[in-house]
Amino acid sequence: MSKNRPVIITCAVTGAIHTPSMSPHLPITAQEIADAAIGAAEAGAAIVHLHARDPIDGRPSQDPALFAEFLPHIKAASDVVINITTGGAPTMGVEERLQPVMQFKPELASLNMGSMNFGLYEMLNRFTEFKHDWERPYLEESDDRIFRNTFRDITHILNSCAENRTRFEIECYDIGHLYTAAHFLERGLLKPPLFIQSVFGLRGGIGGHPEDLAHMRRTADRLFGDDYVWSILGAGRGQIPLATMGLSMGSNARVGLEDSLWDGPGKLAASNADQVRRIRTVIEALGHRVATPDEAREILGLKGRDQVNF
């Protein structure tokens, strides 16, 4: 592994896992999301992974009108790669989730590689008081909720985005998801290099043990060889430790308040930029450097910021 290699930091600034009552720092409004994305980019993120929320009560939303309130502002202020979710929230159907990507034609979009249990209910052990009436049921009912991503759903998303030349952050929550990505690569619906985002520590997916990370790496190496770019997403308190292990094995890293609200034990992160700075410190301590947005574009084979529809 070469020293001083460029490492891509992705920052997922708000997501659809955490609810507004969990942290006063979670971006909700369009201005907050834009400011968080721009701040993360200034701190060293080459990619920002974006969801939208209803500005009134903070619930996840895939309404393109909400995305339109922050996408142009981020693009005008930064050359960061803008990655729009096709995951939305586990409560949404695939057509609803696909709307923003179809309208805005981003360089990059997220894509989950399989249907799965997606348990958020254990967060009720820590968080007990909520400002909005949707928050508690959203968490409680996740014990009987499947995040649907069938082979047909994935095929539909890939085919729908093909003409737009949008590439994908391929989110793999378990070993089987790597095999699903290999299946779509073999079918020609995914094109190398694959940007594999290995996700650890969410209830319903692979755990956060170092052996889980090593198993993901071995399997991806065997399936994809040199045709993939690897990144690590550790949920919750595993964010920095797992990313650090991955970095030592040649990975890139994802941070952000979508994935973890914390910036150390018991300490809420005051901003997405704080998490970017923390992982940047690790990257540089390992003798590497953070990739610029244009380096990320070259590494991932993206179409360019002038080819989007916002």
N, C-alpha and C positions, 0 to 999 in steps of 0.2 A: 504494500500500500504506500503510495507516494506521500511524502510530507508536502504541506502547503497545498493540498488538493482543495478545490472549491467545494464547499458543502452547502447544499440548498437548505435553507430554513423556510419551512412553511408555517404560517401563523393562522390558526383558525379562530377568528376573533369573537364569535358569539354562539354559533351552533344552535342545536335544538334539544340538548340534553338537560342543561341547567335551567332553572326557572328564576325569574327576577328577584324573588325574595331571598335567594341564596347568597347573593353578593351585590352590594351597591355599585360595583365596578363592572358588572356585566353589561355590555353595550346593548341598548334596546332601540333607540330612535335612529333614524337615518344619519343624523349628525354624529351621534355617538359611534355608530358603526364606521362611518367614513373616517372620523378622527382616530379610531382605534387602528384601522387598517393603515392609514398614513403613518401613524406613530410606529407601528410594527415595522413598516418598510424602512423608516428612517433609522430604526434600531438594528436593522440588518436582515429582515425577512425578504427573500426574493419572491415569495408567493404568498398571497393572502387568500384563504379559503373562506368563502362568504355565504352566510345565510341571511335571511331577513326576519324581522319580528314585527308584530302589530305594535305600533308606537303607544297605543293606549294601555294595553295590559301585558305586553311582552310575549304573547304566545307566538310560537313559530308560524311563519307564513311563507308561502311560495307565490304570493301575488306579485306579478312582474312590476306593477306600479310602485311597490315598496322598494324593489331593487333599483328601479329607475331614479329613486331619490338619492341614492348614494354612489352608484357605479360611475357616473360621469365625473363626480367630484374627486373620487379616488384616482381615476385615470388622469385628470387634469393636474393633480398635485404630485403624482409619482409615476415612475415607469415600472412599478411592481407588477408581476404577473397576477392577473385576477382570475381566480378559480371559483366558479359558481357551483353550488351543491346540486346534485340530482337526487340526493338522499332526503332533503327536506326534513321531515319528521316521520317516525314510525306509524303515526296515525294517518298518513296521507297515502293516496293511491299514486300509481306511477305517472299518470297523465298530469296530475296536479304538480307533482315533483319536477316534471320535465319542462314546465312552462317557461321559467326564466332562461334556461339554457337555450331553448329554441328561439326565444325572442332576441336575446343579446349576443348569441354566437361567440362565447368567450374562447380564449386560447386554451383554457383548461377547465375541466369539470370533474367533480368527484363521481365515482361509480362503485357501489357496493357489489361484491361478487357472490352474494347468496342470501336467501331468506334465513332468518335467525330469530331466536328469542332475544329480546333486548330489554333486560330488566333494570329499571331505574328505581324500583320500589325501596331498595335498601337505603337510599338517601334520606328516607323518612326517619331513619334512626338518628340522623344528625340534625336535620332541618324539620322543625315542628310547627312553625308559625309562617303563614303565607298571606300576602297582601291581596292576591287575586283568586277568585273562586275556581279557576281552571287548574291551578298548580297541583293541589293535592291529588285530585283524581287522575291527572296526567301521570303522576308518579305511581300512585296506588295500583292503577289498572294495567301497568306495564307487566305485571306478573301473568297476564293473560293476553298479551299482545305479541303478534309476530310481525317483525319488520320484513315485509314481503319484497323479495328480489328474485323472482323465478328466472329460469333460463329464457323464457319468452319475454319477460320484462327487460332483462339485460340486453337481449337481441334487439328489442324495440328501441331502447335508448341508443345503442351503438348505431343502428341503422338511421335513426332520426338525426343524429349528429354528424354522420359521415360527410354529407354535402358541405357542412359548415367548417369542416377540418378541425373541429374541436377535439383535442386529445384528453386523456383521462388520468386522474389520480385514482388508481385502482385500489380500493380499500379492501383489505383482506383481514377478516376478523378471526380466521381459523385456517388450518392447513388445507382443508377442502377447498377454500376459496382460491388458493394458489392453483389447484388443479382446474378449477373453473376458468381462471384466467388463461391457463395453458390451452384449455379446450377452445376458447374464443380466439386465441392466437392461431391455433391450428386451422380454425375455420376461416381465418383471414379477416375477421371482424375487428380484432385488435391488431395493431401494427407496432413492431418494435421501434424504439426502445420502450418497454413497459415501465411506467412509473408506479412501482409497487409500494403502497403504504401499508405496512404491517401494523395492525392495531392490537394492542395488548391490554387486558385488564378490565374489559367491559363484561358484565354478567350476561352470559350467553355465548361469548366468544372464548378464544384462547386466553389462558392466564398470563400472569406477569412474571413468571419465574425465569431466571436466566436460561434454563434449559428450553423453555418455550421459544425464546428469542433465537437460540442457536438452532433449534429444529426448523423454525421458519427460514432461517438463512440457508441451511443445508438443502432444504427442499426447493427453495427458489433457485439456488445455484444449479441444482440438478435439472430443474424444469426449463430454465430460461438461459442458462449459461451467461454469455456476455450481453444478452438482449434485454437487460432490465436495469433500472436505476432503483435502488432500495432506500426506503425511508422508514423511520420508526415513530409510531404514535403510542406513547404510554399514557393510559388514562389515570387521572387522579394523582395520587402521590407517587406513582410509578413514572411520571412524565420525564423528569430529569435523569433518574437512575437508569431507566431503560434506554433513553436516547444516548446517554453516555456509553453504555455497553455497545449499542449499535454503532456509534461513531468509531469506537475502537476496532470495529469489524468492517468498516468501510461504508457505513450507511450515511444517509442524510437525516434530518430531524424535523419533526413537527411539534409545535407548542401552541399555546393559545387558550383562552378562557372557555372555548368549546370543550376542550379535553380535560382541563384541570382549572379549578378556581384558585389554586394555591401557589404560593411562592415561598415554600419552606413549611415545616411542621406547624400547623395551627395558624398560619399567617395567610390571609387572603391576598392574592396578587392585586396590586393597585391598578395594573394596566396590562394589556397584552405586551406592550413594549418591554415591560420588566421581565417577562418570561423570555422574550427574544434575547434580551441582553444576558440573561443567566445562561442560556444554552450557547450563546456566542462566546462567552467566557470559556466554556468547556471546549468548544471547537478550537479556539485559539490556543488553549493550554495543551491540546493534543498535537499542536504543530500545524494545524490546518487554517484555512481562512473561509470566511463566508462568501458564498457565490453572489454575484450581482444578478439582478433580474435578467439581463441579457445573456449572462453565462447560463442561467437556468433555462432560458429559451433554447440555447444551442444544445445543451445536454439532453433536453427532453424532446427536441425536434418540434417546437411550437411554431405556429404560423406567423406570429408577430402581432404586436399591439395595434397596428393599423388595420388589421383584418377583422376586428370585432364590431359589433353593432351597438356601440354606446360611446 
